[in-house]
Amino acid sequence: MANRPSTSSYFVEESATMTLKPVSPLNVGRYAVVHQAELKDRVVPAGFGSSATSGCPSYLPSYWSLSVHPEGKRYYFRNSGLRVITEEDLTDSDALQSVTRCITAVEAEVKNQNLTLAETVELYVQPDYSSDDICWYYLVDHAAQMPFWLEEVDTDELGLQESGSESHMKLQLEWCYWTHTESFCNHINLPERSLNELIAVYSHGLADMLTAEHSTFPYDAKMNKEILPLLQSMRGQLSQGQNVCAVARFWVVICRHRFETHFGELSARLSRDSKILVEEHEKNKFFNPIVSVLTLGIAAQYYRELDNIFVDHLTYTPHWHNFMQATMGKWQREILISAGLLLLHYGCALLPVYLPLAIFSASLAMLGLTTGAALVHRHEHLQNVTSDDAFDYVYQTRSNRFGLQGLAFAYSLPKTFIFWSLMALAAQWLYVLCQIISPIYLAFIISAIASIFSAIYYPVRLQHIIPDSFKDFYRLLTSGISLWDQVEDSAVV
């Protein structure tokens, strides 16, 4: 540290009481609204904004400069000694005092550990105003593209996700680095190789989406075709903060995707429907069969769809959109069918119906309408949400005991009530026919219809399970009959 200028002399004596707390770039609360604006009339000073009055703000300490992120949020950067970034308002003396104490505490810790920090290292500090002696911090090395801290720290303390190995954890730290670069992009120049590699990654992602049905790439082919020309247009312009921010944001997506798919690990996910994590919830052996019978297999179908979308707590935005829009369409149609069934029950008043059965059938139709309307109302805003919002919703609504099975059961209710209502209505129809037609004739009609249905439907359904020996016998029998017919025809001639 001998080759670095010391921090400004403000409040050095107080720095000994400052406690450093590690924080992740993912959890600094950058998008939290801290200050609110009060609008009022103001006086425009003479010459305000002209070249005669322009220049660096006189209220900033030496080596500090103000920068405004392309999104509009400002931050301060010190380009002397250990480079420092903070989002605190340095025009406020209390904030300046707190930031200075943070920097002094970090530099003192670096000196105590006999560390030599490279020129590519920069420090982020955020004083904790709920406690006078706490400073949140992290350091990043732009050469290594990695954040680091001055002490051993658990990923859980940083608010980071669990990982399978050190190399897997490194992917998440790269994700943190690019998040930092995206947030503070105006004072650095990215190497051209960062953009070239990013273009290659998205080009491969486009090829993968076009040739693989279950690609794990986070963007679909349509979005990739829009992203690639945008990235290519940034070549040679990586000194502009807007382009640095955009490149960093696209790298954030890739690093997160690589972390979630275990890129480079033994457990790498090569297909979107591949499960590589240990199951948290096993299928309930008693609940699932009972629900499947009660819902006539509808819940099982929804469970398979949800299970294919939410693989290892991971979902993709396009697939969620397709599923939710299709499911909303089903529920809306089922609402109309339920309403039609209710109207049909009004006509039953003119027939000699069995009243308890009619009430039961109408109640089921009403339940189908009610549950369908409730599901549409609950999920209407979820049709176009991001994968993160979709995951949060499913994670909060799923059952701790049954996992996605409970959600699949709820999704199946409108259609289930419709089918049970139809079966009750069919039983009601048979009851009415028994009142009008002789039961013997009715039984004969039903048997004839069932026989015709079986003769047409079941041979096709059972074709793949009939043993070959029976098929050979059937072909021999039919060929023998055909030969006998030919002999008879020739004899007649």
Order of alpha helices (4+ residues) and beta strands (2+ residues): beta-beta-beta-beta-alpha-beta-beta-beta-alpha-alpha-alpha-alpha-alpha-alpha-alpha-alpha-alpha-alpha-alpha-alpha
